[in-house]
Amino acid sequence: MHDKVDTANKESRRNIRIEYGVPMRSLRLGLIGKADVVEFYKQNDGTWIPFPVEYKRGKPKMDNCDRVQLCAQAMCLEEMLNVEITQGALFYGQTRRREDVVFDEKLRDETEETALKVHELIESGITPKAEYSKKCKQCSLLNLCMPKVSRKASSYLMKAMEEIASL
């Protein structure tokens, strides 16, 4: 599904310019990344308003994680381009639907809190334990994270340490 969006190409259609694989950063939030797609809509005054679109393989989630990711992209673009972005969209491959997301104050606050927590986690130097759940099947990082393997390895090491301690 990401073949087209990962090519870093662009398209133009009348008053819409579509950019793929757009690199972005926010010095304020301490974030860097790449947006799958940013659609730019030409306004009557000749300016272009960005509209980030994030592609997801699965379906909408119960929590806000996808919306926070998209909002972080919008906040990066706002800082880089000195514009205000009020909304974007999430496209879910499983449902083949596009969900519009409004970047309201509540979502922006949650996005800032999440960025802060990520920095705190990195600074702590502690890698959280991977916990396998149903959502892992849809994750593109499953083969790198290997939550089932790390759980088995941890269990094996604990047993080995207990055996050594009992000697």
N, C-alpha and C positions, 0 to 999 in steps of 0.2 A: 504494500500500500504506500510505502514511503519512497518508492522508486522515483516518482516524478518530483516530489518535494525535496529530495536529497540531491538533486542535480544542480542546484544553484543557478537556474535559468530564470528567464522572465518572459512575460507575455503582456500584450496591450490589447485592450478592447474598448474602443470609444473613450469614455471618461474613466476607465479603470486600468490601472497598471498592476500587474501581479508579479511579485518577486518571490522566488523560492530559495530556501536555505539562507535566510538573512541573518548574518552575525550581529550580535547586540551585546550591550553591557550597560550596567548602572554602577557608577562610582559610589553613589549614595547608599545603595543597597548591597554593594559588594558582590554583584552577580555578573556572570558572563554566560552566553549561550548562543543558541541559533534557533530562530523561529522557522517552523516548517514553511509557512506562507504568510506574506504580508500583502494584503490588497490595499492599494492606494486609490482613493476616490477623489477625482478632481472637483473642486468646489467652484462656484460661480465667480469667485474673486481670483481664480487661477491657482490657489494653493491646493496641496494634496493632503488628505487626511488618511493616516494609516489605520488599517483594520486587521489585526493579527488573527490568523486562523491556525489552530493546532489540530493535527490529525492524530487520532487514537484508534488502535486496532479493535478494541472491544466495544463496550456499551457504556452509557453514563453510569457513574459511580454514586454511591450513597453519600460519600463525603465530598468535600470541596477541593480535593487535591488537583484535579484537572483545571478547575476555574482559577485556583491560586497560581498554577503554572502559567496560564494564559495571561492573568493579570500582571504577573512579574514581567512577562514579555512586553506588555503594553507600557508598564512603568519604565522599562529600559528604553523603549522607543521614545517615550515622552521626554526623557532626559537627553537622549541623543539628538532628537530633532526639534526640541523646544516647542512641542505641540501638546494639546490635550486630547487624549483618546478616551472616549466614553464607553466603547464596546468592542467586542471581538466575537469570535465563534469557535466552537469545538465541533469537529467533524468526527463522528464515530463510524468506523468501518463495519461493525457488526450490524448496526441498525440502518446504515447508509443515510443517516440524518445529520443535519447541521443544527446545532443548538446555539442560539445567540446568548452571549454573556454580557451583562451590564457591569461595568467597573464602578460600583458604588463605594461609598466610604467604608462600609463594613468589610467588603472584599479586599479593598486596598489595605485596611488595617491588618486583616488576617495575613495578607501577603507579606507585609513588612515584618510582622511577628514571626512568620515562618522563616524568612531570610535571616533574622536575628538568631533564631534557634539553630539554624544550619551552621552559622558561624560559631556559636557556642559549642556545638557538637564537634566541629572540626578542631577548635582550640583545645577541647578537652583531651584530644588524642585517643579517645575511646571509640572503637567501632562497635555499633550496636549489634547484638546477636541477630542473625537472620532467622525469621520465624516463618515457616511454610504455612500458606493458607491457599484457599481456592483461587484467589486472585493471582497467585504466582504463575499459574498456567498461561495467563495472557501477557505476562511481563517479558519485555524484550531483553531483560538482563538476567533471566533465569539461569542461563548456562554460565554466567559469570558469578552470580550470587550463590548458587547451589545450596539453597536452604536445607534440603533433605540431607545432603552430604555433610554439611557443617554440623547438623544436629547429631548425626551418627558418629562423626569424628569426635565431637565433644563428649558424647556418651562413652565412646571407646577409651578416650584419654582419661576420663574420670575413673573408669573401672581399673585401668592400668595403674593409675596413681594409688588407688585404694589397695591393690594387690601389693605394690611396692611398699607401701606404708605398713602392711600387715606382716612383712617379712622380718 
